Amino acid sequence: MVTQAAERTGLSTYTLRRRIADGRLPAYRSGSRIIRVDPDDVDKLLTRIPAVNRRG
């Protein structure tokens, strides 16, 4: 569910719903009110930022 995905990633449900609306996050409807997302798809939204080597 979107709420659980938001809690797990630290993103807001509003952000996840915007990603669903703009097509960046696939979602599946279960009944008339329940929206489910695949955890792997949610993880793909997150991009790792490489560490910066600050040594000279």
Helices and strands as residue ranges (DSSP letters): H 2-9, H 13-21, E 28-30, E 34-36, H 39-45
